[in-house]
Amino acid sequence: MLCEECGNQEASFHYTEIVNGVTTGLHLCEECAKKRGFILSSTFSLADLLGGLLEPEHLPSLKPDLRCKNCGFTYSNFKETGFLGCSQCYSFFHKPLEPLLKKIHGSSKHIGKFPKKKREEKKEKVSDIQLLREKLKEAIAKEEFEEAARLRDKIKETEKD
């Protein structure tokens, strides 16, 4: 499909607008899309995105020459590229990365993903374990130590699964 603006080049930019239920579309080449302001001519990197997520008060005040003991990567390198040098960098730069990770992921700890069925099974096991722990506390309070030992073992077994 040719550009609807110039009619010379192949359209690589497709703009769709829906106003009051009426859909209009525009197919432009990259040059015409830039002229109309749809594409910014400046580059935008991952580092720019990451840097924009932190407010100035959250930016760490690190010495610029502070380096990862494993690979020599600096926090300045991370701010420029958006990448870390090695797996040890996560531990080494933990404090300055924590607010950024919380803002991006909602947590600074990786929990992982489970298929929906497994997630539901895990929720059930977690609630089972919580119930068993409550019963364990009650058994200890009542000084029923044999029952407490049985509950402790059942908790360990359930946590293993």
Buried (B, 14 or more C-beta within 10 A) or exposed (E): EEBBBEEEBEBBBEEEEEEEEEEEEBBBBBBBBBEEEEBEEEEEEEBEEBBEEBEEEEBBEBEEEEBBEEBEBBBBBBBEBBEBBEEBBBEBBEEBBBBBBEBEEEEBEEEEEEEEEEEEEEEEEEEEBEEBEEBBEEBBEEEBEEBBEBBBEBBEEEEEE
